[in-house]
């Protein structure tokens, strides 16, 4: 069989994962001696020769960094802010002669398997972690792998890898104060998921800022995407009393919500104001154009790469707080008709 044999072939014969095979063949810890001997015996029997680049096996740098994005289902939708973020990451990497390895995953277990495989095969020199979760196991697991890491999101504590983050309270205040000045006293927010630890998306942050302004807050936790935007908006707008303004976590959800409002015969903004937490070209193209928070995601991606390269070089960079997004006011927010 010779060179045509792959690690996946060995994994099937040994009854283990592909990452376990890679760990065993490369002499890395984390594999029992019994399993390692079984894998090595099978590899010898089939005359396996690793296709991993020799420089990776020697421990030399690959000049690549990895990033995963969790997206369920066959259709992968990347929000505008994510596209800008990836653009910023790739631009900064290019300056330093690095490439980006981007992997879509369905859930946490698959994501951890990707990290283990990357580390075992030496495919990347470090990783950028997105969407921190409550009690997130990824930073600790990556530290155990000795994988240089940067996290995009608010840190829960000072320890751990460096984070690139923005102040969630000030961002929420700019949104709520704008809607309060227009006379809104019942504001809903659609977004999530609730497992995310970043206070920028947390229920407590939004609700606390609303309470401080004397505003009733309704929060609907939903997965990202147009389908959830439609479903959650319809559920909100058929209840009584319904909110007079809705804030969406993404541009895609906000556009979907605008479509539901029109379908139900509600005039925007005379009867309902709509605001997106992330700005995009899409927000400016629909009618009425959607008021949104605008952030420099390209610059954020560049900052994340700079921190990660410092970590790879053996430094211990600190967290970096980036500027608060600013509100771009358009026609989807306004005063209610009497």
NORPEWO-V258957 format. One record per pair of residues at least 4 apart in sequence whose C-alpha atoms are under 6 Angstrom apart, sorted by sequence separation. I is the first residue (numbers start at 0). J is the second residue. D is the distance in whole Angstrom. If there is no record, write none. Layout:
i = [I:I]
j = [J:J]
d = [D:D]
//
This chain:
i = [10:42:55:93:115:117:137:142:172:175:179:202:203:210:227:228:261:266:267:268:310:10:22:42:54:92:117:141:178:209:236:260:267:283:309:310:10:104:247:282:10:282:7:206:149:151:152:153:23:148:149:150:151:152:149:278:277:278:276:277:278:274:275:276:274:125:127:125:126:127:128:129:253:125:127:228:232:250:225:229:249:225:228:229:244:249:250:192:224:228:243:244:245:246:247:248:249:185:187:191:192:244:246:247:184:185:186:187:188:189:190:191:192:225:294:167:185:187:190:191:293:167:292:293:292:63:65:67:69:71:292:62:63:64:65:66:67:68:69:70:291:63:65:67:69:291:290:290:290:289:288:290:288:289:4:287:288:153:287:1:152:1:2:187:186:185:188:65:185:186:187:188:189:190:273:64:186:188:272:273:63:64:66:272:63:64:65:66:133:61:64:132:133:132:133:268:131:132:267:268:131:268:270:55:269:269:22:18:21:181:181:165:161:162:163:164:165:161:163:164:149:165:147:147:79:87:91:84:88:83:84:87:88:83:87:84]
j = [14:46:59:97:119:121:141:146:176:179:183:206:207:214:231:232:265:270:271:272:314:15:27:47:59:97:122:146:183:214:241:265:272:288:314:315:16:110:253:288:17:289:17:216:160:162:163:164:35:160:161:162:163:164:162:291:291:292:291:292:293:290:291:292:291:146:148:147:148:149:150:151:275:148:150:252:256:275:251:255:275:252:255:256:271:276:277:220:252:256:271:272:273:274:275:276:277:214:216:220:221:273:275:276:214:215:216:217:218:219:220:221:222:255:324:198:216:218:221:222:324:199:324:325:325:97:99:101:103:105:326:97:98:99:100:101:102:103:104:105:326:99:101:103:105:327:327:328:329:329:329:331:330:331:47:330:331:197:331:46:197:47:48:242:242:242:245:123:243:244:245:246:247:248:331:123:245:247:331:332:123:124:126:332:124:125:126:127:194:123:126:194:195:195:196:331:195:196:331:332:196:333:335:121:335:336:119:116:119:333:334:320:317:318:319:320:321:318:320:321:307:323:310:311:279:297:301:296:300:296:297:300:301:297:301:300]
d = [6:6:5:6:6:6:6:6:6:6:5:6:6:6:6:6:6:5:5:5:5:5:5:5:5:5:5:5:6:5:6:5:6:5:5:6:6:6:5:6:5:5:6:6:6:6:6:5:5:6:5:5:5:5:6:5:6:6:6:5:5:5:5:5:5:6:6:5:5:5:5:5:6:6:6:5:6:5:6:6:6:5:6:6:5:6:6:6:6:6:5:4:5:5:5:5:5:6:6:5:6:6:6:6:5:5:5:4:5:5:5:5:5:5:5:6:6:6:5:6:5:4:6:5:5:5:6:6:6:5:4:5:5:5:5:5:5:5:5:6:6:6:6:6:5:5:6:5:5:6:6:6:5:5:6:5:6:5:5:5:6:6:6:6:5:5:6:6:6:5:5:5:5:5:5:5:6:6:6:6:5:6:6:4:6:5:5:5:6:6:5:6:6:4:4:5:6:5:6:5:6:5:6:5:5:5:5:5:6:6:5:5:5:5:5:5:5:5:6:6:6:6:6:6:6:4:5:5:4:6:5:5:5:5:5:5]
//
